[in-house]
Amino acid sequence: MMNEVRWGILGTAKIARTFIKAMAECYDTRVQAVASREYTRALEWAKEQGIPRVFGSYQEMLDSAEIDCVYNPLPNSLHAEWTIKALEAGLPVLCEKPFAANAAEARRVADVAAQKRLPLGEAFMYRYHPQYDRIFGLIQDGALGVITTIRSAFSFRMHSRDSIIADAALAGGSLMDVGCYCVNLSRLVAGAEPIRVAAFERRTSVDDLMLGILEFPNNILAHLECGIESYARETAEIEGADGSILIPSPWLPGNERATFLLRRGDREEVVNVPAANSYALEIEDFVRACRTRDPLRWSIEDAIANMRVIDALYESARAGAVVTV
């Protein structure tokens, strides 16, 4: 069993700053190195973040023997390539969402991890927040009755079309950037994989806005909305025959107390959940898997299934038809 777990970060993405900050709350783990194709930029970034080692290429860091695992927040189009290279170097990988550019890529990555017998995870940090333990506990206890509908939204207004989010060559777009959260939560709540999907989009270089519907085999329907050209909106609602749960901050509950609204009959109850850092909980789960080789809380098959639904939504939007998943 390894002692202190040393992380290497691929690139200098903005989300990596949040990741590093969360790691300060975790026991016996630290960021040891960062790699970038622009050495000067990586050096400045490392000084700012207090990272001791800097590499001028991704492969150099992977081959250095100075790290124990890898965090991959590169552009979506590079997720599969560099996650596979890290695995081939014998390193476990926590890869940012969405896990790959499509389901076929996701499967290839998972196959390499299985061959190497290495931990591999998709960084959907939101689901680690204890508010979801409370929500799923209520659902399992029958507080809402039979679940019928799931509604979710995640949108924001992008400041510049120069962003990688708007770059089709880098597998950008609203569904890949934020809609993947809505897909993931819908599947998590339904407890099944959708059998059919339908989607509509507003498209320029990428899907700037998408509306989607998922049909599950247990008669649950899910509606999702995601966008990179709209005023910020983050919400989720789970409806059942006997009640509903409204989650005002489903994706980024933050480190302060989280709340959601439970409605049953003519009563409404505000449920408070203690503060928690979702990123730190995600890191701790991954570090545990690295040390023990026990499974992660969510298997990589979940990441592949999520990409399969994303693929189907894009296909539906292009074809203007309902698509079987």
TAFEN-V735795 format. One record per helix or strand of 3 or more residues. SS is the DSSP state (hx for helix, st for strand). FROM is the first residue (numbers start at 0). TO is the last residue. If there is no record, write none. Layout:
ss:SS from:FROM to:TO
ss:SS from:FROM to:TO
This chain:
ss:st from:4 to:9
ss:hx from:13 to:22
ss:st from:28 to:34
ss:hx from:38 to:48
ss:st from:52 to:54
ss:hx from:57 to:61
ss:st from:68 to:71
ss:hx from:75 to:87
ss:st from:91 to:95
ss:hx from:102 to:115
ss:st from:119 to:122
ss:hx from:124 to:127
ss:hx from:129 to:139
ss:st from:146 to:156
ss:hx from:163 to:165
ss:hx from:167 to:169
ss:hx from:173 to:189
ss:st from:193 to:202
ss:st from:206 to:215
ss:st from:220 to:226
ss:st from:228 to:239
ss:st from:242 to:246
ss:st from:257 to:263
ss:st from:266 to:272
ss:hx from:277 to:291
ss:hx from:299 to:318
